[in-house]
Amino acid sequence: MTTAHRPTFDPARGKEAQRGPAYHQRLQAAHTQLKYRKAGQGGEAGFQERDLRAELLAAEAAHFSKKNGSSSTTPAVAGSKRAIEQATDSLDSDQVQEDEEAKRRRILEETREIDKDDSDEDDDSSEEDDDDEEDETAELMRELEKIKRERAEAKAKEEAEKAAKEQDQREEEIAYGNPLLNPKSFDLKRRWDDDVVFKNQARGTEQKTQKEFVNDLLRSDFHKKFMSKPLASKAAGNRFGYDRAQRRHCRIANDTLTPGYFNL
Protein backbone atom coordinates (compact mmCIF):
# COMPACT_ATOMS: atom_id res chain seq x y z
CA MET A 1 0.00 0.00 0.00
CA THR A 2 1.36 3.40 -0.91
CA THR A 3 2.11 6.09 1.66
CA ALA A 4 2.24 9.00 -0.74
CA HIS A 5 -0.85 10.55 0.87
CA ARG A 6 0.62 10.55 4.39
CA PRO A 7 2.43 13.62 5.73
CA THR A 8 6.17 13.51 6.37
CA PHE A 9 6.71 13.96 10.12
CA ASP A 10 10.45 13.35 10.03
CA PRO A 11 11.82 14.70 6.71
CA ALA A 12 15.27 13.69 5.53
CA ARG A 13 18.01 16.16 6.35
CA GLY A 14 21.48 16.34 4.90
CA LYS A 15 24.58 15.89 7.05
CA GLU A 16 27.92 17.62 6.89
CA ALA A 17 30.70 15.35 5.63
CA GLN A 18 34.36 15.74 6.52
CA ARG A 19 35.66 16.47 3.06
CA GLY A 20 38.26 18.72 1.64
CA PRO A 21 37.44 21.89 -0.23
CA ALA A 22 35.98 21.11 -3.67
CA TYR A 23 35.55 23.72 -6.36
CA HIS A 24 33.77 23.53 -9.63
CA GLN A 25 35.74 23.79 -12.81
CA ARG A 26 34.11 27.06 -13.73
CA LEU A 27 35.00 28.53 -10.33
CA GLN A 28 38.72 27.96 -10.83
CA ALA A 29 41.03 30.79 -11.84
CA ALA A 30 41.32 31.30 -15.56
CA HIS A 31 43.32 33.60 -17.85
CA THR A 32 46.21 33.87 -15.41
CA GLN A 33 48.75 34.75 -18.11
CA LEU A 34 48.83 38.02 -19.99
CA LYS A 35 48.77 37.58 -23.75
CA TYR A 36 50.52 39.87 -26.22
CA ARG A 37 49.72 40.49 -29.83
CA LYS A 38 51.74 38.52 -32.34
CA ALA A 39 52.91 39.53 -35.78
CA GLY A 40 49.97 40.16 -38.08
CA GLN A 41 47.47 40.93 -35.30
CA GLY A 42 47.83 44.70 -35.34
CA GLY A 43 50.38 45.05 -32.53
CA GLU A 44 53.92 46.43 -32.40
CA ALA A 45 55.33 43.08 -33.55
CA GLY A 46 53.70 43.55 -36.92
CA PHE A 47 55.64 46.75 -37.64
CA GLN A 48 59.09 45.32 -36.94
CA GLU A 49 61.24 44.34 -39.89
CA ARG A 50 61.91 40.64 -40.16
CA ASP A 51 64.71 38.93 -42.00
CA LEU A 52 63.17 35.72 -43.21
CA ARG A 53 66.40 34.39 -44.66
CA ALA A 54 68.29 34.81 -41.39
CA GLU A 55 65.45 33.14 -39.50
CA LEU A 56 65.44 30.24 -41.96
CA LEU A 57 69.21 29.76 -41.69
CA ALA A 58 69.07 29.91 -37.92
CA ALA A 59 66.26 27.34 -37.85
CA GLU A 60 68.19 25.00 -40.17
CA ALA A 61 71.35 25.35 -38.08
CA ALA A 62 69.41 24.58 -34.91
CA HIS A 63 67.81 21.56 -36.55
CA PHE A 64 71.10 20.07 -37.80
CA SER A 65 72.84 20.77 -34.51
CA LYS A 66 70.04 19.01 -32.66
CA LYS A 67 70.16 16.11 -35.11
CA ASN A 68 73.95 15.68 -34.98
CA GLY A 69 74.18 16.35 -31.25
CA SER A 70 76.66 19.21 -31.67
CA SER A 71 76.46 22.86 -30.83
CA SER A 72 75.24 25.29 -33.47
CA THR A 73 78.01 27.01 -35.43
CA THR A 74 75.76 29.73 -36.84
CA PRO A 75 74.65 32.35 -34.32
CA ALA A 76 70.89 32.75 -34.27
CA VAL A 77 70.69 36.52 -34.35
CA ALA A 78 67.49 37.75 -35.97
CA GLY A 79 67.59 40.96 -37.92
CA SER A 80 71.41 41.18 -38.03
CA LYS A 81 73.06 41.93 -41.36
CA ARG A 82 76.34 40.57 -40.12
CA ALA A 83 74.74 37.16 -39.46
CA ILE A 84 73.42 37.14 -43.01
CA GLU A 85 76.86 37.90 -44.43
CA GLN A 86 78.50 35.19 -42.30
CA ALA A 87 75.89 32.63 -43.38
CA THR A 88 76.31 33.46 -47.05
CA ASP A 89 80.11 33.30 -46.74
CA SER A 90 79.92 29.86 -45.13
CA LEU A 91 77.63 28.60 -47.90
CA ASP A 92 79.84 30.06 -50.64
CA SER A 93 83.00 28.51 -49.17
CA ASP A 94 81.51 25.03 -49.58
CA GLN A 95 81.09 25.52 -53.33
CA VAL A 96 83.97 25.06 -55.84
CA GLN A 97 85.20 28.28 -57.43
CA GLU A 98 85.47 28.12 -61.19
CA ASP A 99 87.19 30.56 -63.45
CA GLU A 100 85.60 31.92 -66.56
CA GLU A 101 87.57 29.74 -69.03
CA ALA A 102 86.76 26.46 -67.24
CA LYS A 103 83.16 27.49 -66.95
CA ARG A 104 83.06 28.30 -70.69
CA ARG A 105 84.61 24.89 -71.62
CA ARG A 106 82.18 23.07 -69.38
CA ILE A 107 79.23 24.85 -70.93
CA LEU A 108 80.46 24.05 -74.47
CA GLU A 109 80.88 20.37 -73.66
CA GLU A 110 77.45 20.20 -72.13
CA THR A 111 75.86 21.88 -75.12
CA ARG A 112 77.72 19.54 -77.52
CA GLU A 113 76.44 16.50 -75.67
CA ILE A 114 72.96 17.93 -75.60
CA ASP A 115 73.06 18.54 -79.39
CA LYS A 116 74.24 14.98 -79.99
CA ASP A 117 71.49 13.57 -77.83
CA ASP A 118 68.98 15.78 -79.60
CA SER A 119 70.10 14.57 -83.04
CA ASP A 120 69.80 10.93 -81.96
CA GLU A 121 66.43 11.61 -80.48
CA ASP A 122 65.34 13.40 -83.65
CA ASP A 123 66.31 10.40 -85.79
CA ASP A 124 64.50 8.02 -83.49
CA SER A 125 61.50 10.28 -83.30
CA SER A 126 61.40 10.66 -87.12
CA GLU A 127 61.40 6.88 -87.54
CA GLU A 128 58.72 6.52 -84.92
CA ASP A 129 56.69 9.26 -86.59
CA ASP A 130 56.95 7.47 -89.94
CA ASP A 131 55.78 4.23 -88.37
CA ASP A 132 52.94 6.04 -86.63
CA GLU A 133 51.88 7.71 -89.87
CA GLU A 134 51.83 4.36 -91.69
CA ASP A 135 49.78 2.82 -88.91
CA GLU A 136 47.37 5.75 -88.96
CA THR A 137 47.03 5.53 -92.75
CA ALA A 138 46.26 1.82 -92.57
CA GLU A 139 43.74 2.43 -89.81
CA LEU A 140 42.06 5.18 -91.81
CA MET A 141 41.84 2.94 -94.87
CA ARG A 142 40.22 0.20 -92.82
CA GLU A 143 37.73 2.67 -91.38
CA LEU A 144 36.96 3.96 -94.89
CA GLU A 145 36.34 0.44 -96.19
CA LYS A 146 34.11 -0.28 -93.23
CA ILE A 147 32.06 2.88 -93.83
CA LYS A 148 31.67 2.06 -97.53
CA ARG A 149 30.56 -1.47 -96.74
CA GLU A 150 28.00 -0.26 -94.19
CA ARG A 151 26.59 2.29 -96.62
CA ALA A 152 26.31 -0.34 -99.37
CA GLU A 153 24.49 -2.72 -97.02
CA ALA A 154 22.12 0.03 -95.88
CA LYS A 155 21.39 1.02 -99.49
CA ALA A 156 20.72 -2.59 -100.52
CA LYS A 157 18.42 -3.07 -97.55
CA GLU A 158 16.52 0.11 -98.36
CA GLU A 159 16.08 -0.93 -101.99
CA ALA A 160 14.83 -4.37 -100.95
CA GLU A 161 12.28 -2.82 -98.59
CA LYS A 162 11.14 -0.39 -101.27
CA ALA A 163 10.72 -3.22 -103.82
CA ALA A 164 8.74 -5.32 -101.33
CA LYS A 165 6.50 -2.35 -100.54
CA GLU A 166 5.85 -1.68 -104.23
CA GLN A 167 5.05 -5.37 -104.79
CA ASP A 168 2.54 -5.39 -101.93
CA GLN A 169 0.91 -2.22 -103.23
CA ARG A 170 0.69 -3.66 -106.75
CA GLU A 171 -0.92 -6.87 -105.49
CA GLU A 172 -3.42 -4.88 -103.42
CA GLU A 173 -4.39 -2.76 -106.43
CA ILE A 174 -4.85 -5.89 -108.55
CA ALA A 175 -6.97 -7.59 -105.89
CA TYR A 176 -9.26 -4.64 -105.18
CA GLY A 177 -9.47 -3.58 -108.83
CA ASN A 178 -11.26 -6.80 -109.85
CA PRO A 179 -14.99 -6.52 -109.00
CA LEU A 180 -15.31 -10.31 -108.85
CA LEU A 181 -12.70 -10.51 -106.09
CA ASN A 182 -14.02 -7.47 -104.23
CA PRO A 183 -17.39 -8.27 -102.63
CA LYS A 184 -17.67 -4.75 -101.19
CA SER A 185 -18.48 -3.39 -104.65
CA PHE A 186 -21.84 -5.22 -104.58
CA ASP A 187 -23.06 -3.41 -101.46
CA LEU A 188 -26.18 -1.35 -102.08
CA LYS A 189 -25.93 2.33 -101.50
CA ARG A 190 -29.63 2.70 -100.54
CA ARG A 191 -32.65 0.61 -99.77
CA TRP A 192 -34.86 -0.79 -102.50
CA ASP A 193 -37.94 0.96 -101.18
CA ASP A 194 -36.50 4.46 -100.84
CA ASP A 195 -38.28 5.73 -103.96
CA VAL A 196 -41.75 4.23 -103.25
CA VAL A 197 -44.78 6.52 -103.18
CA PHE A 198 -46.58 5.17 -100.11
CA LYS A 199 -44.06 5.20 -97.33
CA ASN A 200 -44.56 5.32 -93.56
CA GLN A 201 -48.30 4.76 -93.98
CA ALA A 202 -48.81 2.61 -90.90
CA ARG A 203 -51.88 3.29 -88.79
CA GLY A 204 -51.34 5.82 -86.06
CA THR A 205 -47.99 7.11 -87.21
CA GLU A 206 -49.42 10.49 -88.16
CA GLN A 207 -50.80 10.97 -84.62
CA LYS A 208 -47.54 10.10 -82.93
CA THR A 209 -46.48 12.92 -80.66
CA GLN A 210 -43.56 13.49 -78.39
CA LYS A 211 -43.70 12.67 -74.71
CA GLU A 212 -45.01 15.36 -72.41
CA PHE A 213 -44.09 15.87 -68.79
CA VAL A 214 -47.09 17.00 -66.71
CA ASN A 215 -47.19 17.40 -62.95
CA ASP A 216 -50.84 16.34 -62.84
CA LEU A 217 -51.05 12.55 -62.58
CA LEU A 218 -54.50 12.39 -64.18
CA ARG A 219 -53.35 14.21 -67.33
CA SER A 220 -50.12 12.27 -67.75
CA ASP A 221 -49.56 9.94 -70.67
CA PHE A 222 -49.14 6.94 -68.41
CA HIS A 223 -52.50 7.59 -66.72
CA LYS A 224 -54.33 7.97 -70.01
CA LYS A 225 -52.77 4.83 -71.47
CA PHE A 226 -53.38 2.83 -68.30
CA MET A 227 -57.03 3.81 -67.98
CA SER A 228 -57.77 3.15 -71.66
CA LYS A 229 -57.05 -0.56 -71.34
CA PRO A 230 -60.30 -2.61 -71.75
CA LEU A 231 -59.79 -4.91 -68.77
CA ALA A 232 -62.68 -6.99 -67.51
CA SER A 233 -63.25 -6.77 -63.80
CA LYS A 234 -63.04 -9.95 -61.83
CA ALA A 235 -64.08 -8.45 -58.54
CA ALA A 236 -67.67 -8.72 -57.51
CA GLY A 237 -69.70 -5.52 -57.46
CA ASN A 238 -67.51 -3.64 -59.92
CA ARG A 239 -70.07 -1.58 -61.82
CA PHE A 240 -67.71 0.39 -64.05
CA GLY A 241 -65.50 -2.42 -65.31
CA TYR A 242 -62.28 -1.27 -63.53
CA ASP A 243 -60.06 -3.90 -62.01
CA ARG A 244 -58.26 -3.72 -58.67
CA ALA A 245 -55.00 -2.24 -60.13
CA GLN A 246 -56.89 0.57 -61.86
CA ARG A 247 -58.83 1.40 -58.71
CA ARG A 248 -55.60 1.48 -56.69
CA HIS A 249 -54.05 3.77 -59.29
CA CYS A 250 -56.98 6.15 -59.07
CA ARG A 251 -56.87 6.10 -55.27
CA ILE A 252 -53.19 7.05 -55.36
CA ALA A 253 -53.98 9.95 -57.71
CA ASN A 254 -55.42 11.99 -54.79
CA ASP A 255 -58.91 10.53 -55.26
CA THR A 256 -59.67 13.06 -57.98
CA LEU A 257 -62.32 10.86 -59.61
CA THR A 258 -65.87 10.62 -58.37
CA PRO A 259 -65.71 9.63 -54.70
CA GLY A 260 -67.63 6.56 -53.69
CA TYR A 261 -67.27 4.71 -56.98
CA PHE A 262 -64.06 2.92 -56.05
CA ASN A 263 -64.57 2.49 -52.34
CA LEU A 264 -65.47 -1.14 -52.68
C-alpha positions in Angstrom: 0.0 0.0 0.0 1.4 3.4 -0.9 2.1 6.1 1.7 2.2 9.0 -0.7 -0.8 10.5 0.9 0.6 10.6 4.4 2.4 13.6 5.7 6.2 13.5 6.4 6.7 14.0 10.1 10.5 13.4 10.0 11.8 14.7 6.7 15.3 13.7 5.5 18.0 16.2 6.3 21.5 16.3 4.9 24.6 15.9 7.1 27.9 17.6 6.9 30.7 15.3 5.6 34.4 15.7 6.5 35.7 16.5 3.1 38.3 18.7 1.6 37.4 21.9 -0.2 36.0 21.1 -3.7 35.6 23.7 -6.4 33.8 23.5 -9.6 35.7 23.8 -12.8 34.1 27.1 -13.7 35.0 28.5 -10.3 38.7 28.0 -10.8 41.0 30.8 -11.8 41.3 31.3 -15.6 43.3 33.6 -17.8 46.2 33.9 -15.4 48.8 34.8 -18.1 48.8 38.0 -20.0 48.8 37.6 -23.8 50.5 39.9 -26.2 49.7 40.5 -29.8 51.7 38.5 -32.3 52.9 39.5 -35.8 50.0 40.2 -38.1 47.5 40.9 -35.3 47.8 44.7 -35.3 50.4 45.1 -32.5 53.9 46.4 -32.4 55.3 43.1 -33.5 53.7 43.5 -36.9 55.6 46.7 -37.6 59.1 45.3 -36.9 61.2 44.3 -39.9 61.9 40.6 -40.2 64.7 38.9 -42.0 63.2 35.7 -43.2 66.4 34.4 -44.7 68.3 34.8 -41.4 65.4 33.1 -39.5 65.4 30.2 -42.0 69.2 29.8 -41.7 69.1 29.9 -37.9 66.3 27.3 -37.8 68.2 25.0 -40.2 71.4 25.3 -38.1 69.4 24.6 -34.9 67.8 21.6 -36.5 71.1 20.1 -37.8 72.8 20.8 -34.5 70.0 19.0 -32.7 70.2 16.1 -35.1 73.9 15.7 -35.0 74.2 16.4 -31.3 76.7 19.2 -31.7 76.5 22.9 -30.8 75.2 25.3 -33.5 78.0 27.0 -35.4 75.8 29.7 -36.8 74.6 32.3 -34.3 70.9 32.7 -34.3 70.7 36.5 -34.3 67.5 37.7 -36.0 67.6 41.0 -37.9 71.4 41.2 -38.0 73.1 41.9 -41.4 76.3 40.6 -40.1 74.7 37.2 -39.5 73.4 37.1 -43.0 76.9 37.9 -44.4 78.5 35.2 -42.3 75.9 32.6 -43.4 76.3 33.5 -47.0 80.1 33.3 -46.7 79.9 29.9 -45.1 77.6 28.6 -47.9 79.8 30.1 -50.6 83.0 28.5 -49.2 81.5 25.0 -49.6 81.1 25.5 -53.3 84.0 25.1 -55.8 85.2 28.3 -57.4 85.5 28.1 -61.2 87.2 30.6 -63.5 85.6 31.9 -66.6 87.6 29.7 -69.0 86.8 26.5 -67.2 83.2 27.5 -67.0 83.1 28.3 -70.7 84.6 24.9 -71.6 82.2 23.1 -69.4 79.2 24.8 -70.9 80.5 24.0 -74.5 80.9 20.4 -73.7 77.4 20.2 -72.1 75.9 21.9 -75.1 77.7 19.5 -77.5 76.4 16.5 -75.7 73.0 17.9 -75.6 73.1 18.5 -79.4 74.2 15.0 -80.0 71.5 13.6 -77.8 69.0 15.8 -79.6 70.1 14.6 -83.0 69.8 10.9 -82.0 66.4 11.6 -80.5 65.3 13.4 -83.6 66.3 10.4 -85.8 64.5 8.0 -83.5 61.5 10.3 -83.3 61.4 10.7 -87.1 61.4 6.9 -87.5 58.7 6.5 -84.9 56.7 9.3 -86.6 56.9 7.5 -89.9 55.8 4.2 -88.4 52.9 6.0 -86.6 51.9 7.7 -89.9 51.8 4.4 -91.7 49.8 2.8 -88.9 47.4 5.8 -89.0 47.0 5.5 -92.7 46.3 1.8 -92.6 43.7 2.4 -89.8 42.1 5.2 -91.8 41.8 2.9 -94.9 40.2 0.2 -92.8 37.7 2.7 -91.4 37.0 4.0 -94.9 36.3 0.4 -96.2 34.1 -0.3 -93.2 32.1 2.9 -93.8 31.7 2.1 -97.5 30.6 -1.5 -96.7 28.0 -0.3 -94.2 26.6 2.3 -96.6 26.3 -0.3 -99.4 24.5 -2.7 -97.0 22.1 0.0 -95.9 21.4 1.0 -99.5 20.7 -2.6 -100.5 18.4 -3.1 -97.5 16.5 0.1 -98.4 16.1 -0.9 -102.0 14.8 -4.4 -101.0 12.3 -2.8 -98.6 11.1 -0.4 -101.3 10.7 -3.2 -103.8 8.7 -5.3 -101.3 6.5 -2.4 -100.5 5.9 -1.7 -104.2 5.1 -5.4 -104.8 2.5 -5.4 -101.9 0.9 -2.2 -103.2 0.7 -3.7 -106.8 -0.9 -6.9 -105.5 -3.4 -4.9 -103.4 -4.4 -2.8 -106.4 -4.9 -5.9 -108.6 -7.0 -7.6 -105.9 -9.3 -4.6 -105.2 -9.5 -3.6 -108.8 -11.3 -6.8 -109.8 -15.0 -6.5 -109.0 -15.3 -10.3 -108.9 -12.7 -10.5 -106.1 -14.0 -7.5 -104.2 -17.4 -8.3 -102.6 -17.7 -4.8 -101.2 -18.5 -3.4 -104.6 -21.8 -5.2 -104.6 -23.1 -3.4 -101.5 -26.2 -1.4 -102.1 -25.9 2.3 -101.5 -29.6 2.7 -100.5 -32.7 0.6 -99.8 -34.9 -0.8 -102.5 -37.9 1.0 -101.2 -36.5 4.5 -100.8 -38.3 5.7 -104.0 -41.8 4.2 -103.2 -44.8 6.5 -103.2 -46.6 5.2 -100.1 -44.1 5.2 -97.3 -44.6 5.3 -93.6 -48.3 4.8 -94.0 -48.8 2.6 -90.9 -51.9 3.3 -88.8 -51.3 5.8 -86.1 -48.0 7.1 -87.2 -49.4 10.5 -88.2 -50.8 11.0 -84.6 -47.5 10.1 -82.9 -46.5 12.9 -80.7 -43.6 13.5 -78.4 -43.7 12.7 -74.7 -45.0 15.4 -72.4 -44.1 15.9 -68.8 -47.1 17.0 -66.7 -47.2 17.4 -62.9 -50.8 16.3 -62.8 -51.1 12.5 -62.6 -54.5 12.4 -64.2 -53.4 14.2 -67.3 -50.1 12.3 -67.7 -49.6 9.9 -70.7 -49.1 6.9 -68.4 -52.5 7.6 -66.7 -54.3 8.0 -70.0 -52.8 4.8 -71.5 -53.4 2.8 -68.3 -57.0 3.8 -68.0 -57.8 3.1 -71.7 -57.1 -0.6 -71.3 -60.3 -2.6 -71.7 -59.8 -4.9 -68.8 -62.7 -7.0 -67.5 -63.2 -6.8 -63.8 -63.0 -9.9 -61.8 -64.1 -8.4 -58.5 -67.7 -8.7 -57.5 -69.7 -5.5 -57.5 -67.5 -3.6 -59.9 -70.1 -1.6 -61.8 -67.7 0.4 -64.0 -65.5 -2.4 -65.3 -62.3 -1.3 -63.5 -60.1 -3.9 -62.0 -58.3 -3.7 -58.7 -55.0 -2.2 -60.1 -56.9 0.6 -61.9 -58.8 1.4 -58.7 -55.6 1.5 -56.7 -54.0 3.8 -59.3 -57.0 6.2 -59.1 -56.9 6.1 -55.3 -53.2 7.1 -55.4 -54.0 10.0 -57.7 -55.4 12.0 -54.8 -58.9 10.5 -55.3 -59.7 13.1 -58.0 -62.3 10.9 -59.6 -65.9 10.6 -58.4 -65.7 9.6 -54.7 -67.6 6.6 -53.7 -67.3 4.7 -57.0 -64.1 2.9 -56.0 -64.6 2.5 -52.3 -65.5 -1.1 -52.7 
